[in-house]
Amino acid sequence: MNFLPGSFKYRLTLILGVLALCVGLPGYLYLDHIYARQLVADRGQALHGLATSTANALTENLRERQREVDLLAQTSLFRRADYADPELTRSIERLQQSYPHYSWIGFADPQGQVRVSTQNLLLNANVSARPWFGAGLKGSYVGDLHSAVLLAKLLPPESGDAGPVRFIDFASPVLDTAGRVRGVLGAHAHWRWATDIVRNTTPGNAKAEGIEIFIITKDREIIYPEKVAEGVQPPSKVDTSQPVGFDRWGGAEEYMTAQAAVRERSPTQTLGWQVVVRQPTSVALAPVRTLQRAVLLGTLAMSVILLFMAYWIARRFGEPLEQLAARARQIEQGNEDLQWVIPQRSIEVEHLVDALRSTAATLISRRRALEDANAHLEKKVEERTAELARANEELQFLARRDALTGMGNRLASMERLHEEFLRMKRADKPYATLMLDIDHFKRVNDTHGHATGDAVLREVSQTIRATVRDTDFVGRTGGEEFLVLLPATSLEEALLVAEKIRTAVAATPQPPVGQVTISIGVAPAHPDDANEDMSVSAADAALYRAKESGRNRVAGI
Ligand SMILES: Nc1nc2c(ncn2[C@@H]2O[C@H](COP(=O)(O)OP(=O)(O)OP(=O)(O)O)[C@@H](O)[C@H]2O)c(=O)[nH]1
């Protein structure tokens, strides 16, 4: 089954269109796939980079704070000075001023009693139950974020709608010169610290791009930002082998999500924080969608352009063929005055034109030869037909002519008899029938020979012919028998004509025979007769009587 359209024009257009799609579509899919993947990877790298830089900033800052506390704890002032030495207080207050996010720095003795503190806050308070103190006795410590327990009421109130005061703790053991623990130096850094760091790493267009940065603990608790929308849940599982993943964060919208670990320096424990950056997939991949749309539209536009080009090319190639087909039809219709100027001629079309022109010339010359042959043949047929007609006429004539006497023969006699009968029926003018027979003709033949007999027959027939009118008919119906028809003649008139004939024959000398006589039977035809044979039979009967009565006489009915 052929599904292609019949027209060359549409067929070529369809084939080229399908070809365009076959070439364009894989190209589109390839471009779409490669570029889309690249863009997604780029976007993922960017988000991962942001998460990493933020995590690194947090790591660095944590380490710096930890190092500050460690170094201060190792100074000879803290190792040797008396708890009441005001230099201790000045030293920690200098540290606090150097880094404004320190909300409190204090030095507690091995029993957990605060002996030195910034602004004398919690002075003499017992912090032995606080985790930082317990851990700080053993070594350098960074504590996870926690709400202010003792200091909350002592610190100046937070501005705005800030949540509960939360700190992260740094602690370091203070050893005396003999290496014995003489206390723990602790510092509480306000959680605003994290806000500052994240703000510094956040790109300026983050809000517009929907980029959000989160810090989550190892227990999947979001500790930054301090306020998050209800229902937001960080990804439960993060595939750390991939720089980026996709998660709905407990909501309907999907986010492209990247994360990086905060790696604080702690020999005993780890905070296990993760910086997680998210961006709505719809925003993150908008360039991908734009690219896909552009590539798709480009491919479609290319296909449409190719289709139009294919149609145009097909028309251009098809037009000469259509024109040649028109010429071929004109040749078929017998048009010899053809124009062979074909537009858009290619070499192939040129060859086709030459072939068609030569075919047309051959056809025209053959047609002319055929027409000439036909004309010749027709002429010949006409001539032959005329000859045949003439021969036929002659044959007709000869078929009705008695060769011996030149009179009508029996066939002609019967035909004329029938004609006269019909004429009588139509015109109601009866004719007369005469049957004539030479008397004792056998004797003539027997005595003088057959040739003489023939001569007698000719002479008698001439005499009969000469005696009757031209309009009368004389025919030889048998050996020495004659039929004479006298149109529009009554019996009486016929009897007179018959007598005249008989007399003329008898009076005509027939050397060497001498004299011959004839007997004549006369009968009139009647319009009521059933057929022409009736008068002939009647005339025959009269002839018989004439013979019986002695011959050389006329008998009528
Ligand atoms: N020479 C010649 N003789 C013919 C021709 N046709 C017929 N005959 C002869 O005519 C003769 C006719 O003889 P019959 O029929 O006996 O008649 P008839 O002798 O004339 O006798 P009646 O008619 O009784 O007077 C025959 O001898 C035929 O051979 C012809 O064309 N030429």
The ligand as an SDF file (V2000), in Angstrom:
LIG
                    3D

 32 34  0  0  0  0  0  0  0  0999 V2000
  -31.8740  -22.8110  -82.3300 N   0  0  0  0  0  0  0  0  0  0  0  0
  -32.4090  -22.7220  -81.1660 C   0  0  0  0  0  0  0  0  0  0  0  0
  -33.3570  -23.5930  -80.8460 N   0  0  0  0  0  0  0  0  0  0  0  0
  -33.9410  -23.5200  -79.6400 C   0  0  0  0  0  0  0  0  0  0  0  0
  -33.5400  -22.6030  -78.6910 C   0  0  0  0  0  0  0  0  0  0  0  0
  -34.3050  -22.7810  -77.5680 N   0  0  0  0  0  0  0  0  0  0  0  0
  -35.1540  -23.8190  -77.8360 C   0  0  0  0  0  0  0  0  0  0  0  0
  -34.9510  -24.2820  -79.1010 N   0  0  0  0  0  0  0  0  0  0  0  0
  -35.6420  -25.3390  -79.7410 C   0  0  0  0  0  0  0  0  0  0  0  0
  -36.9960  -25.0080  -79.9760 O   0  0  0  0  0  0  0  0  0  0  0  0
  -37.7190  -26.1580  -80.1470 C   0  0  0  0  0  0  0  0  0  0  0  0
  -39.0170  -26.1360  -79.5460 C   0  0  0  0  0  0  0  0  0  0  0  0
  -39.7360  -27.1960  -79.9190 O   0  0  0  0  0  0  0  0  0  0  0  0
  -41.1100  -27.5050  -79.3590 P   0  0  0  0  0  0  0  0  0  0  0  0
  -41.2260  -27.2070  -77.9040 O   0  0  0  0  0  0  0  0  0  0  0  0
  -41.3910  -28.9410  -79.6350 O   0  0  0  0  0  0  0  0  0  0  0  0
  -42.0730  -26.6420  -80.1300 O   0  0  0  0  0  0  0  0  0  0  0  0
  -42.3630  -26.4640  -81.6870 P   0  0  0  0  0  0  0  0  0  0  0  0
  -41.4440  -27.3580  -82.3620 O   0  0  0  0  0  0  0  0  0  0  0  0
  -42.1580  -25.0270  -81.9430 O   0  0  0  0  0  0  0  0  0  0  0  0
  -43.7770  -26.9090  -81.7690 O   0  0  0  0  0  0  0  0  0  0  0  0
  -45.0300  -25.9810  -81.4040 P   0  0  0  0  0  0  0  0  0  0  0  0
  -44.6410  -24.9920  -80.4560 O   0  0  0  0  0  0  0  0  0  0  0  0
  -45.9790  -26.9470  -80.8430 O   0  0  0  0  0  0  0  0  0  0  0  0
  -45.4480  -25.3670  -82.6280 O   0  0  0  0  0  0  0  0  0  0  0  0
  -36.7890  -27.2690  -79.6360 C   0  0  0  0  0  0  0  0  0  0  0  0
  -36.3360  -28.1150  -80.7420 O   0  0  0  0  0  0  0  0  0  0  0  0
  -35.6290  -26.5810  -79.0280 C   0  0  0  0  0  0  0  0  0  0  0  0
  -34.4400  -27.2840  -79.1680 O   0  0  0  0  0  0  0  0  0  0  0  0
  -32.5180  -21.7080  -79.0210 C   0  0  0  0  0  0  0  0  0  0  0  0
  -32.0870  -20.8890  -78.2110 O   0  0  0  0  0  0  0  0  0  0  0  0
  -31.9900  -21.8170  -80.2690 N   0  0  0  0  0  0  0  0  0  0  0  0
  1  2  1  0
  2  3  2  0
  2 32  1  0
  3  4  1  0
  4  5  2  0
  4  8  1  0
  5  6  1  0
  5 30  1  0
  6  7  2  0
  7  8  1  0
  8  9  1  0
  9 10  1  0
  9 28  1  0
 10 11  1  0
 11 12  1  0
 11 26  1  0
 12 13  1  0
 13 14  1  0
 14 15  2  0
 14 16  1  0
 14 17  1  0
 17 18  1  0
 18 19  2  0
 18 20  1  0
 18 21  1  0
 21 22  1  0
 22 23  2  0
 22 24  1  0
 22 25  1  0
 26 27  1  0
 26 28  1  0
 28 29  1  0
 30 31  2  0
 30 32  1  0
M  END
$$$$
